[in-house]
Amino acid sequence: MGGVQLPMVKLTDMTNWDIYLLAHTVANKDVLSNWFPVDKFNAELKAKNILHLKNRLGLPERYQPGTMRAGASASRQIEIDLLPFLVKKQVQVLSGEAIVVDFFYINDFYTDVSIAPEIISQQELGQRIRHPLRKATSEYPWAVITQKGLSIQPSTTTEVYVSWYRNPQEPNMVTTVDSDGIMTYDQLNSTELEWSDTNKLAVLHMILQDAGIITSMPDLEQLAQKLTETGM
Protein backbone atom coordinates (compact mmCIF):
# COMPACT_ATOMS: atom_id res chain seq x y z
CA MET A 1 0.00 0.00 0.00
CA GLY A 2 1.32 3.46 -0.86
CA GLY A 3 1.64 6.42 1.49
CA VAL A 4 2.59 4.52 4.63
CA GLN A 5 4.90 1.71 5.64
CA LEU A 6 2.63 -1.02 7.01
CA PRO A 7 3.84 -3.32 9.79
CA MET A 8 2.87 -6.96 9.93
CA VAL A 9 -0.67 -7.66 11.08
CA LYS A 10 -0.61 -9.84 14.19
CA LEU A 11 -3.04 -12.50 15.31
CA THR A 12 -1.45 -12.34 18.76
CA ASP A 13 -2.45 -9.33 20.85
CA MET A 14 -3.91 -7.50 17.88
CA THR A 15 -4.09 -3.74 18.40
CA ASN A 16 -6.69 -1.34 17.04
CA TRP A 17 -4.07 -0.40 14.44
CA ASP A 18 -3.74 -4.00 13.29
CA ILE A 19 -7.51 -4.17 12.90
CA TYR A 20 -7.51 -0.87 10.97
CA LEU A 21 -4.78 -2.10 8.62
CA LEU A 22 -6.59 -5.37 8.04
CA ALA A 23 -9.82 -3.51 7.19
CA HIS A 24 -7.96 -1.60 4.48
CA THR A 25 -6.32 -4.76 3.20
CA VAL A 26 -9.67 -6.52 2.83
CA ALA A 27 -11.13 -3.48 1.06
CA ASN A 28 -7.97 -3.06 -1.07
CA LYS A 29 -7.66 0.56 0.03
CA ASP A 30 -4.71 2.76 0.97
CA VAL A 31 -4.67 3.76 4.63
CA LEU A 32 -4.20 7.41 3.62
CA SER A 33 -6.99 7.32 1.03
CA ASN A 34 -9.55 8.62 3.54
CA TRP A 35 -11.75 5.65 2.67
CA PHE A 36 -12.18 4.98 6.37
CA PRO A 37 -11.26 8.08 8.43
CA VAL A 38 -9.94 7.40 11.92
CA ASP A 39 -12.87 9.19 13.62
CA LYS A 40 -15.38 7.05 11.71
CA PHE A 41 -13.42 3.90 12.51
CA ASN A 42 -13.38 4.82 16.20
CA ALA A 43 -17.16 5.31 16.19
CA GLU A 44 -17.59 1.89 14.56
CA LEU A 45 -15.13 0.31 16.99
CA LYS A 46 -17.08 1.58 20.01
CA ALA A 47 -20.48 0.53 18.61
CA LYS A 48 -19.43 -2.94 17.49
CA ASN A 49 -17.57 -3.56 20.77
CA ILE A 50 -20.90 -3.31 22.63
CA LEU A 51 -22.84 -5.16 19.93
CA HIS A 52 -20.41 -8.08 20.07
CA LEU A 53 -20.84 -8.26 23.84
CA LYS A 54 -24.61 -8.43 23.37
CA ASN A 55 -24.21 -11.11 20.72
CA ARG A 56 -21.98 -13.27 22.91
CA LEU A 57 -24.43 -12.95 25.78
CA GLY A 58 -27.30 -13.96 23.49
CA LEU A 59 -29.11 -10.69 24.17
CA PRO A 60 -31.48 -8.97 21.76
CA GLU A 61 -29.99 -5.95 19.96
CA ARG A 62 -32.36 -3.59 21.78
CA TYR A 63 -31.22 -4.75 25.22
CA GLN A 64 -30.37 -1.93 27.63
CA PRO A 65 -28.20 -2.74 30.68
CA GLY A 66 -30.24 -3.16 33.86
CA THR A 67 -33.65 -3.41 32.19
CA MET A 68 -34.10 -7.16 31.90
CA ARG A 69 -32.45 -10.52 32.36
CA ALA A 70 -32.48 -12.43 29.13
CA GLY A 71 -30.27 -14.52 26.92
CA ALA A 72 -29.46 -18.03 25.90
CA SER A 73 -27.43 -20.31 28.11
CA ALA A 74 -23.80 -19.84 27.16
CA SER A 75 -21.60 -22.51 25.65
CA ARG A 76 -18.18 -23.16 27.15
CA GLN A 77 -16.50 -21.21 24.32
CA ILE A 78 -18.77 -18.22 24.85
CA GLU A 79 -18.01 -18.28 28.56
CA ILE A 80 -14.31 -18.23 27.74
CA ASP A 81 -14.80 -15.32 25.33
CA LEU A 82 -16.57 -13.34 28.05
CA LEU A 83 -14.02 -13.98 30.81
CA PRO A 84 -12.34 -10.53 30.47
CA PHE A 85 -15.60 -8.93 31.57
CA LEU A 86 -16.68 -11.37 34.28
CA VAL A 87 -16.84 -10.06 37.86
CA LYS A 88 -17.70 -12.09 40.97
CA LYS A 89 -17.87 -10.24 44.27
CA GLN A 90 -19.40 -10.32 47.71
CA VAL A 91 -21.79 -7.38 47.95
CA GLN A 92 -23.34 -5.87 51.06
CA VAL A 93 -27.14 -5.57 51.11
CA LEU A 94 -28.44 -2.34 52.61
CA SER A 95 -32.20 -1.83 52.97
CA GLY A 96 -32.78 -4.73 50.60
CA GLU A 97 -30.50 -3.31 47.87
CA ALA A 98 -27.26 -4.86 46.63
CA ILE A 99 -25.38 -2.15 44.71
CA VAL A 100 -23.51 -3.63 41.75
CA VAL A 101 -21.03 -1.21 40.18
CA ASP A 102 -20.71 -0.93 36.40
CA PHE A 103 -22.74 -3.96 35.38
CA PHE A 104 -23.85 -4.69 31.85
CA TYR A 105 -25.57 -7.99 32.61
CA ILE A 106 -26.13 -9.77 35.91
CA ASN A 107 -25.76 -13.56 35.77
CA ASP A 108 -26.71 -14.80 39.20
CA PHE A 109 -26.44 -14.36 42.95
CA TYR A 110 -26.32 -16.58 46.02
CA THR A 111 -25.70 -16.39 49.78
CA ASP A 112 -23.84 -18.56 52.27
CA VAL A 113 -27.08 -20.40 53.13
CA SER A 114 -29.12 -20.20 49.93
CA ILE A 115 -30.25 -23.39 48.20
CA ALA A 116 -32.05 -22.09 45.13
CA PRO A 117 -31.65 -18.32 44.67
CA GLU A 118 -33.52 -16.84 41.74
CA ILE A 119 -33.51 -13.65 39.71
CA ILE A 120 -37.04 -12.95 38.53
CA SER A 121 -38.33 -10.48 35.96
CA GLN A 122 -40.21 -7.32 36.82
CA GLN A 123 -43.30 -8.96 35.32
CA GLU A 124 -43.16 -11.66 38.01
CA LEU A 125 -42.72 -9.28 40.91
CA GLY A 126 -46.39 -8.66 41.67
CA GLN A 127 -47.33 -12.34 41.93
CA ARG A 128 -44.24 -13.30 43.91
CA ILE A 129 -43.90 -10.57 46.52
CA ARG A 130 -46.73 -11.87 48.74
CA HIS A 131 -47.17 -15.37 47.36
CA PRO A 132 -48.25 -17.66 50.26
CA LEU A 133 -46.34 -20.72 48.98
CA ARG A 134 -43.35 -19.13 47.24
CA LYS A 135 -42.36 -16.70 49.95
CA ALA A 136 -38.73 -15.60 49.95
CA THR A 137 -36.63 -17.20 52.68
CA SER A 138 -32.92 -17.28 53.49
CA GLU A 139 -32.70 -20.68 51.73
CA TYR A 140 -34.82 -19.58 48.76
CA PRO A 141 -34.13 -15.88 48.18
CA TRP A 142 -35.07 -14.05 45.03
CA ALA A 143 -34.17 -10.72 43.50
CA VAL A 144 -35.10 -8.34 40.71
CA ILE A 145 -32.61 -6.30 38.69
CA THR A 146 -32.69 -2.55 39.25
CA GLN A 147 -30.66 0.26 37.74
CA LYS A 148 -28.32 0.04 40.73
CA GLY A 149 -28.01 -3.74 40.96
CA LEU A 150 -30.32 -6.15 42.76
CA SER A 151 -33.32 -5.71 45.03
CA ILE A 152 -33.17 -8.73 47.34
CA GLN A 153 -35.87 -10.65 49.19
CA PRO A 154 -36.07 -11.50 52.01
CA SER A 155 -35.19 -8.01 53.21
CA THR A 156 -33.26 -9.51 56.14
CA THR A 157 -30.48 -10.57 53.75
CA THR A 158 -27.25 -8.74 54.65
CA GLU A 159 -24.80 -9.87 51.98
CA VAL A 160 -24.80 -11.76 48.70
CA TYR A 161 -22.32 -13.07 46.17
CA VAL A 162 -23.06 -11.65 42.72
CA SER A 163 -21.78 -12.68 39.31
CA TRP A 164 -22.03 -10.12 36.52
CA TYR A 165 -20.47 -8.91 33.30
CA ARG A 166 -19.13 -5.37 33.48
CA ASN A 167 -19.19 -2.80 30.73
CA PRO A 168 -16.15 -3.17 28.47
CA GLN A 169 -13.74 -0.26 28.39
CA GLU A 170 -14.39 2.05 25.45
CA PRO A 171 -11.85 1.45 22.69
CA ASN A 172 -10.07 4.33 21.00
CA MET A 173 -7.44 4.52 18.27
CA VAL A 174 -5.13 7.53 18.27
CA THR A 175 -2.91 8.24 15.26
CA THR A 176 -0.63 11.02 14.09
CA VAL A 177 0.37 12.06 10.57
CA ASP A 178 3.73 13.80 10.11
CA SER A 179 4.77 16.33 7.48
CA ASP A 180 5.75 13.51 5.12
CA GLY A 181 2.27 12.01 5.28
CA ILE A 182 3.37 9.03 7.35
CA MET A 183 0.61 7.80 9.67
CA THR A 184 1.78 6.47 13.02
CA TYR A 185 -0.18 4.63 15.67
CA ASP A 186 -0.05 6.19 19.14
CA GLN A 187 -0.52 3.04 21.19
CA LEU A 188 0.33 4.76 24.49
CA ASN A 189 -2.70 7.04 24.24
CA SER A 190 -4.98 4.50 22.59
CA THR A 191 -7.36 2.11 24.36
CA GLU A 192 -7.39 -1.42 22.99
CA LEU A 193 -10.29 -3.81 22.71
CA GLU A 194 -10.31 -6.25 25.63
CA TRP A 195 -11.42 -9.22 23.53
CA SER A 196 -9.30 -12.14 22.41
CA ASP A 197 -7.91 -11.85 18.88
CA THR A 198 -10.57 -14.13 17.39
CA ASN A 199 -13.27 -11.91 18.88
CA LYS A 200 -11.49 -8.79 17.62
CA LEU A 201 -11.82 -10.24 14.13
CA ALA A 202 -15.54 -10.71 14.78
CA VAL A 203 -15.76 -7.01 15.69
CA LEU A 204 -13.91 -6.14 12.48
CA HIS A 205 -16.24 -8.38 10.49
CA MET A 206 -19.24 -6.32 11.66
CA ILE A 207 -17.41 -3.07 10.88
CA LEU A 208 -16.67 -4.28 7.35
CA GLN A 209 -20.32 -5.20 6.84
CA ASP A 210 -21.31 -1.64 7.78
CA ALA A 211 -18.75 -0.37 5.28
CA GLY A 212 -20.30 -2.50 2.54
CA ILE A 213 -17.38 -4.95 2.36
CA ILE A 214 -18.78 -8.46 2.14
CA THR A 215 -16.50 -11.21 3.39
CA SER A 216 -17.06 -14.31 5.48
CA MET A 217 -15.56 -14.80 8.92
CA PRO A 218 -13.54 -17.86 7.79
CA ASP A 219 -12.10 -15.85 4.88
CA LEU A 220 -11.23 -12.99 7.22
CA GLU A 221 -9.52 -15.34 9.65
CA GLN A 222 -7.56 -17.00 6.83
CA LEU A 223 -6.41 -13.63 5.50
CA ALA A 224 -5.33 -12.48 8.95
CA GLN A 225 -3.41 -15.73 9.44
CA LYS A 226 -1.74 -15.36 6.05
CA LEU A 227 -0.69 -11.79 6.81
CA THR A 228 0.63 -12.91 10.17
CA GLU A 229 2.83 -15.49 8.47
CA THR A 230 3.98 -13.44 5.47
CA GLY A 231 3.56 -9.78 6.45
CA MET A 232 2.27 -7.09 4.10
Order of alpha helices (4+ residues) and beta strands (2+ residues): alpha-alpha-alpha-beta-beta-beta-beta-alpha-beta-beta-beta-beta-beta-alpha-alpha
